[in-house]
Amino acid sequence: MNINDAQCPQLLKDFLFYMLTIKGRSQRTIDAYFIDLRLFLRYLRASREHLSMSEPNLSDVLIEDLPREMILGATLSDAYGYLNFVQTTNENNAATRSRKVSSLRSFYQYLSSKAGLLEISPMKDLETPTQRRSLPKYLTLEESLRLLQAVDGPSPRKERDYCIITLLLNCGMRLSELVGIKKGSIHWDDRTLVLLGKGNKERMVYLNEACISALEVYLGVREEPEVEKDREYLFLSKNKRPLTPRRVEQIVEQALGAAGLSGRGFSPHKLRHTAATLMYQHGGVDIRVLKEILGHENLGTTEIYTHVASPQVEDAARKNPLGNITAPKPKKAVRNDEE
């Protein structure tokens, strides 16, 4: 999305420019802000002017000329009505509504603390919907080995695909981080790799022997692009262009299918879960260290991996003093002639 071409009020454009240029948010995040806040402003005008709300996206409600006073006059009640609308009309789940709450908070915090247009944000007390926290989905150690062994294809794409899956399974990086890897971010002397994560924050991960080996083999067959700006990217398509996230998803899907693991909801992000789970379960990695490896902001995000099955938990169940008590067998029925 080009912010200048966005059909929205100038206040929203200013906010999007601020988040992009000052806060360093990714284009994907900017697009999400735009979609969430555009719908909120459409809802705000429709509710205030008693317009029809039968269409889920309210695309008939124009907001380019939305009065500044209406935007600045939004209340917590407007936010509650909006969240009810997207839940009932758009069937947004708790996770999607939580994202919309985050967008509203950020927008009105900007209007109050940065733009100086409000004394206090009306959304400061807006709570995040409660979400059901599910356990991460991941491959077992045996399945991970099967996945690596199943990687196949014409050289040099076989070497490339093997390297991609090796990095995902060993480093726990995000898909966006993987496609953004540049050759110059690999430091061979100390075997480290610098990743560009969320919010343009850099973090360093260490490369084990499997990663180093996979990188060396791939770089040995990697063909240099003709386009100068493409040469710095590590992973290239058959047309010698930087790989897109969607192409990596397809590569992982193909390998999963070859390994007999398709149809179970695995994806590049699930390989990130797998890396974290394997490090925690089999490597005994401390949860605080795991937080740094994964690039999480909060320890609470990482702690979900402490709830997955592990040898320690299994051992604790065996050590329960009641663990060896067997259920009583049913008494044999007595016939009438034996009474």
C-alpha positions as CSV (number, residue, x, y, z in Angstrom):
1,M,0.0,0.0,0.0
2,N,1.2,3.5,-0.9
3,I,0.3,5.7,2.0
4,N,0.0,8.8,-0.2
5,D,-2.6,7.0,-2.3
6,A,-4.6,5.6,0.6
7,Q,-8.2,6.8,0.7
8,C,-8.3,8.0,4.3
9,P,-8.1,11.1,6.4
10,Q,-4.8,13.0,6.7
11,L,-4.6,12.1,10.5
12,L,-4.5,8.4,9.6
13,K,-1.9,9.0,6.9
14,D,0.2,11.0,9.4
15,F,0.0,8.1,11.8
16,L,1.0,5.6,9.2
17,F,4.0,7.7,8.1
18,Y,5.1,8.0,11.7
19,M,4.9,4.3,12.3
20,L,6.8,3.5,9.1
21,T,9.5,6.1,9.2
22,I,10.0,6.9,12.9
23,K,9.0,3.6,14.6
24,G,10.4,1.5,11.8
25,R,7.4,-0.8,11.4
26,S,7.3,-3.2,8.5
27,Q,5.1,-2.6,5.5
28,R,3.1,-5.6,6.5
29,T,2.4,-4.0,9.9
30,I,1.5,-0.7,8.3
31,D,-1.0,-2.4,6.0
32,A,-2.6,-4.1,9.0
33,Y,-2.9,-0.8,10.8
34,F,-4.5,0.8,7.8
35,I,-7.0,-2.0,7.3
36,D,-8.0,-2.0,11.0
37,L,-8.2,1.8,11.4
38,R,-9.9,2.4,8.1
39,L,-12.7,0.0,9.2
40,F,-12.9,1.7,12.6
41,L,-13.3,5.2,11.0
42,R,-15.9,3.8,8.6
43,Y,-17.8,2.3,11.6
44,L,-17.4,5.6,13.5
45,R,-19.0,7.7,10.6
46,A,-21.7,5.0,10.0
47,S,-22.8,4.9,13.6
48,R,-22.7,8.7,14.1
49,E,-24.6,9.4,10.9
50,H,-26.9,6.4,11.2
51,L,-25.7,4.8,7.9
52,S,-26.3,1.2,6.9
53,M,-23.9,-1.4,8.5
54,S,-25.1,-4.5,6.7
55,E,-21.9,-4.8,4.6
56,P,-19.0,-6.3,6.6
57,N,-16.3,-3.9,5.4
58,L,-18.5,-0.9,5.2
59,S,-16.9,-0.1,1.8
60,D,-19.7,2.3,0.9
61,V,-18.8,4.6,3.8
62,L,-16.3,7.2,2.6
63,I,-13.9,8.6,5.1
64,E,-11.5,10.8,3.1
65,D,-13.5,13.8,4.2
66,L,-14.2,12.6,7.8
67,P,-14.2,15.6,10.1
68,R,-11.2,15.8,12.4
69,E,-13.5,16.5,15.3
70,M,-15.3,13.1,14.7
71,I,-11.9,11.3,14.9
72,L,-10.7,13.1,18.0
73,G,-14.1,12.7,19.6
74,A,-14.2,8.9,19.5
75,T,-14.9,7.3,22.9
76,L,-14.3,4.0,24.6
77,S,-18.0,3.2,23.8
78,D,-17.3,3.7,20.1
79,A,-14.4,1.2,20.4
80,Y,-16.7,-1.3,22.2
81,G,-19.3,-0.9,19.5
82,Y,-16.7,-1.4,16.8
83,L,-15.3,-4.6,18.4
84,N,-18.9,-5.9,18.7
85,F,-19.5,-5.1,15.1
86,V,-16.4,-7.0,13.9
87,Q,-17.2,-9.9,16.1
88,T,-20.8,-10.3,15.1
89,T,-20.8,-9.1,11.5
90,N,-17.2,-10.1,10.4
91,E,-16.9,-13.0,12.7
92,N,-13.5,-11.9,13.9
93,N,-12.0,-14.2,16.5
94,A,-10.3,-13.0,19.7
95,A,-6.9,-12.9,18.1
96,T,-8.1,-10.6,15.3
97,R,-10.0,-8.4,17.7
98,S,-6.9,-8.1,19.8
99,R,-4.9,-6.8,16.8
100,K,-7.6,-4.2,16.2
101,V,-7.4,-3.1,19.9
102,S,-3.7,-2.7,19.5
103,S,-4.2,-0.6,16.4
104,L,-6.7,1.6,18.2
105,R,-4.4,2.1,21.2
106,S,-1.5,3.0,19.0
107,F,-3.4,5.4,16.8
108,Y,-4.9,7.4,19.7
109,Q,-1.7,7.3,21.7
110,Y,-0.1,8.9,18.7
111,L,-2.8,11.5,18.5
112,S,-2.4,12.4,22.2
113,S,1.3,12.1,22.9
114,K,2.9,12.7,19.5
115,A,0.5,14.9,17.5
116,G,-0.6,16.7,20.7
117,L,-4.2,16.8,19.5
118,L,-5.7,15.1,22.6
119,E,-4.9,15.6,26.3
120,I,-5.3,11.9,26.9
121,S,-6.0,8.9,24.7
122,P,-9.6,7.7,25.0
123,M,-8.4,4.2,24.3
124,K,-5.9,4.0,27.2
125,D,-8.3,1.7,29.2
126,L,-9.4,-0.4,26.2
127,E,-8.7,-4.0,27.2
128,T,-7.5,-6.8,25.0
129,P,-10.0,-9.6,24.4
130,T,-9.2,-12.8,26.3
131,Q,-7.6,-15.4,24.0
132,R,-7.5,-19.1,24.3
133,R,-3.8,-19.9,24.5
134,S,-3.1,-23.0,22.5
135,L,0.1,-25.1,22.7
136,P,2.5,-24.6,19.8
137,K,2.3,-27.2,17.0
138,Y,5.7,-28.7,16.2
139,L,7.5,-31.7,14.6
140,T,9.1,-34.3,16.7
141,L,12.8,-35.0,16.5
142,E,12.2,-38.0,14.3
143,E,9.8,-36.0,12.0
144,S,12.3,-33.2,11.7
145,L,15.0,-35.7,10.5
146,R,12.5,-37.2,8.0
147,L,11.8,-33.7,6.7
148,L,15.5,-33.0,6.1
149,Q,16.0,-36.3,4.4
150,A,13.0,-35.7,2.1
151,V,14.3,-32.5,0.6
152,D,14.9,-33.1,-3.1
153,G,14.9,-31.4,-6.4
154,P,17.2,-30.2,-9.2
155,S,20.6,-28.8,-8.1
156,P,21.2,-26.0,-7.0
157,R,17.6,-25.8,-5.7
158,K,18.0,-28.9,-3.6
159,E,21.0,-27.4,-1.8
160,R,19.1,-24.2,-1.4
161,D,15.9,-25.9,0.0
162,Y,17.9,-28.1,2.4
163,C,19.7,-25.0,3.7
164,I,16.4,-23.1,4.2
165,I,14.9,-25.9,6.2
166,T,18.1,-26.5,8.2
167,L,18.2,-22.8,9.2
168,L,14.5,-22.8,10.1
169,L,14.8,-26.0,12.2
170,N,18.1,-24.9,14.0
171,C,17.8,-21.2,14.4
172,G,14.1,-20.7,15.1
173,M,13.9,-17.6,12.8
174,R,10.8,-16.0,11.4
175,L,9.9,-16.4,7.7
176,S,10.4,-12.7,7.1
177,E,13.8,-12.9,8.8
178,L,14.9,-15.8,6.6
179,V,14.0,-14.2,3.2
180,G,15.7,-11.0,4.4
181,I,19.1,-12.7,5.0
182,K,22.0,-11.1,3.1
183,K,25.3,-12.7,2.5
184,G,27.1,-10.0,4.4
185,S,25.1,-10.8,7.5
186,I,26.9,-14.1,7.9
187,H,30.0,-13.8,10.0
188,W,32.1,-16.9,9.3
189,D,34.9,-16.1,11.8
190,D,32.6,-16.4,14.8
191,R,29.9,-18.4,13.1
192,T,27.1,-16.0,13.7
193,L,24.2,-14.6,11.7
194,V,22.6,-11.2,12.1
195,L,18.8,-11.3,11.6
196,L,16.5,-8.3,11.0
197,G,13.4,-9.0,13.1
198,K,10.2,-7.2,14.0
199,G,10.5,-3.4,14.3
200,N,13.7,-3.5,12.3
201,K,15.5,-4.8,15.4
202,E,18.6,-6.8,14.8
203,R,19.6,-9.9,16.7
204,M,22.4,-12.3,16.4
205,V,22.1,-16.1,16.3
206,Y,24.9,-18.6,16.4
207,L,25.2,-21.1,13.6
208,N,25.9,-24.8,14.6
209,E,27.7,-27.3,12.5
210,A,24.6,-28.3,10.6
211,C,23.9,-24.7,9.5
212,I,27.5,-24.0,8.6
213,S,27.6,-27.2,6.5
214,A,24.3,-26.4,4.7
215,L,25.4,-22.8,4.0
216,E,28.7,-23.9,2.5
217,V,27.2,-26.5,0.3
218,Y,24.5,-24.1,-1.0
219,L,26.9,-21.2,-1.6
220,G,29.1,-23.6,-3.5
221,V,26.3,-24.0,-6.2
222,R,24.5,-20.6,-5.8
223,E,24.5,-18.7,-9.1
224,E,25.2,-14.9,-8.8
225,P,22.3,-12.7,-10.1
226,E,22.8,-10.3,-12.9
227,V,20.9,-7.5,-11.1
228,E,23.2,-5.7,-8.8
229,K,20.7,-5.1,-5.9
230,D,19.7,-8.8,-5.9
231,R,23.3,-10.1,-5.3
232,E,23.3,-9.3,-1.6
233,Y,20.4,-11.6,-0.8
234,L,21.3,-15.1,0.3
235,F,18.3,-17.1,-1.0
236,L,17.4,-16.8,-4.7
237,S,14.8,-18.2,-7.0
238,K,15.5,-20.1,-10.2
239,N,15.3,-16.7,-11.9
240,K,18.0,-15.4,-9.6
241,R,15.7,-13.1,-7.7
242,P,15.3,-12.9,-3.9
243,L,12.9,-15.5,-2.7
244,T,9.5,-14.3,-1.6
245,P,7.8,-15.5,1.6
246,R,5.2,-17.4,-0.4
247,R,7.9,-19.3,-2.3
248,V,9.5,-20.4,0.9
249,E,6.1,-21.6,2.1
250,Q,5.8,-23.7,-1.1
251,I,9.3,-25.1,-0.6
252,V,8.4,-26.2,3.0
253,E,5.0,-27.6,1.8
254,Q,6.7,-29.7,-0.9
255,A,9.3,-31.1,1.6
256,L,6.5,-31.9,4.1
257,G,4.6,-33.8,1.4
258,A,7.7,-35.8,0.4
259,A,8.2,-36.7,4.1
260,G,4.6,-37.8,4.5
261,L,3.9,-34.9,6.9
262,S,1.5,-32.8,4.8
263,G,-2.1,-32.1,5.8
264,R,-1.2,-31.5,9.5
265,G,-1.0,-27.7,9.4
266,F,2.8,-27.4,9.4
267,S,4.4,-24.3,7.9
268,P,7.6,-22.2,8.2
269,H,6.3,-20.7,11.4
270,K,5.6,-24.2,12.8
271,L,9.3,-25.0,12.0
272,R,10.1,-22.0,14.3
273,H,8.0,-23.7,17.0
274,T,9.8,-26.9,16.3
275,A,13.3,-25.3,16.7
276,A,12.3,-23.8,20.0
277,T,10.6,-27.0,21.3
278,L,13.6,-29.2,20.3
279,M,16.0,-26.8,22.0
280,Y,13.9,-26.8,25.2
281,Q,13.1,-30.5,25.3
282,H,16.2,-32.1,24.1
283,G,18.8,-29.4,24.6
284,G,17.8,-28.3,28.0
285,V,18.1,-24.6,26.9
286,D,17.1,-22.1,29.6
287,I,13.9,-20.3,28.9
288,R,15.6,-16.9,29.1
289,V,18.2,-17.9,26.6
290,L,15.4,-19.2,24.3
291,K,13.7,-15.8,24.5
292,E,16.9,-14.2,23.1
293,I,17.3,-16.8,20.4
294,L,13.7,-16.3,19.2
295,G,13.7,-12.5,19.5
296,H,10.7,-12.3,21.8
297,E,10.0,-9.0,23.5
298,N,8.5,-10.6,26.6
299,L,9.4,-13.8,28.5
300,G,5.7,-14.6,28.7
301,T,5.6,-15.2,24.9
302,T,8.5,-17.7,25.3
303,E,7.0,-19.5,28.3
304,I,4.5,-21.3,26.2
305,Y,7.3,-23.7,25.3
306,T,7.5,-24.7,29.0
307,H,4.0,-26.2,28.7
308,V,4.8,-28.7,26.0
309,A,5.4,-32.4,26.9
310,S,9.0,-32.9,28.0
311,P,11.0,-35.7,29.6
312,Q,11.0,-33.8,32.9
313,V,7.2,-33.6,32.9
314,E,6.9,-37.3,32.0
315,D,9.4,-38.2,34.7
316,A,7.4,-36.2,37.3
317,A,4.3,-38.1,36.4
318,R,6.1,-41.4,36.9
319,K,7.3,-40.3,40.3
320,N,3.9,-39.6,41.7
321,P,3.5,-41.9,44.7
322,L,0.2,-43.0,43.4
323,G,1.6,-43.7,39.9
324,N,1.8,-47.5,40.4
325,I,-1.6,-48.1,41.9
326,T,-3.7,-50.2,39.5
327,A,-7.4,-50.2,39.2
328,P,-9.3,-53.0,41.1
329,K,-10.4,-55.8,38.9
330,P,-14.2,-56.3,38.7
331,K,-15.5,-59.1,40.9
332,K,-16.5,-62.3,39.2
333,A,-20.3,-62.6,38.9
334,V,-21.7,-65.3,41.3
335,R,-24.3,-67.7,39.8
336,N,-27.6,-68.3,41.7
337,D,-26.8,-72.0,42.2
338,E,-23.6,-71.1,44.0
339,E,-25.3,-68.9,46.5
